[in-house]
Amino acid sequence: MSEKRFPLTKPQLDELSLRYPTPFYIYDEGAIRENARALKKAFSVFPSYKEHYAVKALPNPFILKILADEGFGADCASLPELRLADMAGIKGENIMFTSNETPAREYAAARDLGAVINLDDFTHIEYLERTAGIPELISCRYNPGPLKTGNAIIGKPEEAKYGLTREQVLAAFPLLRDKGAKRFALHTMVASNELNVDYHIETGRMLFDLAAEIKAKTGIRLEFVNLGGGAGIPYRPEQAAIDYDYLTGGLRKAYDEIIVPAGLDPLGIHTEWARAITGPYGWLVTRAIHRKNIYRTYIGLDSCMADLMRPALYGAYHHITIPGKETALLTETYDVVGSLCENNDKFAVQRQLPLIEIGEQGDFVVIHDAGAHGRAMGFNYNGKLRCGELLLRPDGSVLQIRRRETVEDLFATLDRVALEDFKNGE
Ligand SMILES: *Cc1c(COP(=O)(O)O)cnc(C)c1O
């Protein structure tokens, strides 16, 4: 079971919405920090641990700065993500650059920042050498193929486009050494939103086995292994969150059985979680503006899937609560929908909820677990403007960390001068 909390009361939301009209995202800084500390404490059973928050999940430098304060680095996959990490003050090897189909200029940018480059393919050794050069510290992404079963979102590893095969990994490290690399790391990412802790422990065991094999066959001693992201969160109230101590206990046992006898202790343990770091501590706050009765009853929000597309994209469940009606009976069955001209623009389908008041002063509708892969996945289809982001500080104050988009933002990439000429037939 997981408690579906929201940090503000209905009167607090009434007041906040005068300053910042709905819809908006709000993130709870205190809860994010507390979670980060709990994760670090659980991983302190290892001689060295580093979490690189995957920037794509919540690409806001205010959030990255909070995580940097807690000792976390960043995992980036593109040039703008590298810039965001840099903007937040995350430097050098605290940045992991896990990209794929990478253009040369992005490798160069990662090298200039001193980020750890994580190669996605064997052919990138030669590509990197020719473009940015082989750095002293280099990582390879391992795809175990049929050696590991997949999970629901990411699919089977042998059908995934990422990473090197086992044979390629074993050949890559000696080649990189010949080309001047001196420090080595191994990475994998085989799951997404996986709540089964044993699955993550098995992933660690798999990397430890390969680290031992690399040492035995090539004499190369890895500096760290990166278990990737993919830790799940309990989107549904009846699910339970990952038990951090159970996870690190299981990983430590595998470390003692494989890494210590292989003479690889101390080996750094890295992760690049995102969903489990911020997901439960962000909410999309909307207002119910319409109710429509046809074959079903629809509650229309002042938001849409442009702000949060997981329900439309994957049929993902996001819990919904109505501030001020937390204990009200769930007497109604609603489809809770947005304003996009797409019938899958539904935040909830046939959901049991309390009676919802509509209108300018209608009920707030809070969509939970939107703190990762939420606003970041938004888009502008149908001319929809994405909402802004607020940060609830530990002292109870609220800081706007991104304003909402304007129509001018939407048109910024159009050449208006050329348009006037075009209309005049010039
Ligand atoms: C998306 C991604 C992550 C973070 O995934 P979560 O499921 O949010 O933990 C980490 N590493 C890589 C390479 C990713 O693509």
The ligand as an SDF file (V2000), in Angstrom:
LIG
                    3D

 15 15  0  0  0  0  0  0  0  0999 V2000
   15.1260    7.1330  -18.9430 C   0  0  0  0  0  0  0  0  0  0  0  0
   16.4390    6.6610  -18.5010 C   0  0  0  0  0  0  0  0  0  0  0  0
   16.7590    6.5880  -17.1340 C   0  0  0  0  0  0  0  0  0  0  0  0
   15.7710    6.8850  -16.0290 C   0  0  0  0  0  0  0  0  0  0  0  0
   14.7440    5.9910  -16.0260 O   0  0  0  0  0  0  0  0  0  0  0  0
   13.6950    5.8750  -14.8120 P   0  0  0  0  0  0  0  0  0  0  0  0
   12.8350    4.7440  -15.2810 O   0  0  0  0  0  0  0  0  0  0  0  0
   12.9640    7.1410  -14.7220 O   0  0  0  0  0  0  0  0  0  0  0  0
   14.4640    5.5580  -13.5820 O   0  0  0  0  0  0  0  0  0  0  0  0
   18.0450    6.2240  -16.7960 C   0  0  0  0  0  0  0  0  0  0  0  0
   18.9580    5.9040  -17.7330 N   0  0  0  0  0  0  0  0  0  0  0  0
   18.6890    5.9520  -19.0500 C   0  0  0  0  0  0  0  0  0  0  0  0
   19.7550    5.6020  -20.0120 C   0  0  0  0  0  0  0  0  0  0  0  0
   17.4240    6.3150  -19.4710 C   0  0  0  0  0  0  0  0  0  0  0  0
   17.1570    6.3390  -20.7860 O   0  0  0  0  0  0  0  0  0  0  0  0
  1  2  1  0
  2  3  1  0
  2 14  2  0
  3  4  1  0
  3 10  2  0
  4  5  1  0
  5  6  1  0
  6  7  2  0
  6  8  1  0
  6  9  1  0
 10 11  1  0
 11 12  2  0
 12 13  1  0
 12 14  1  0
 14 15  1  0
M  END
$$$$
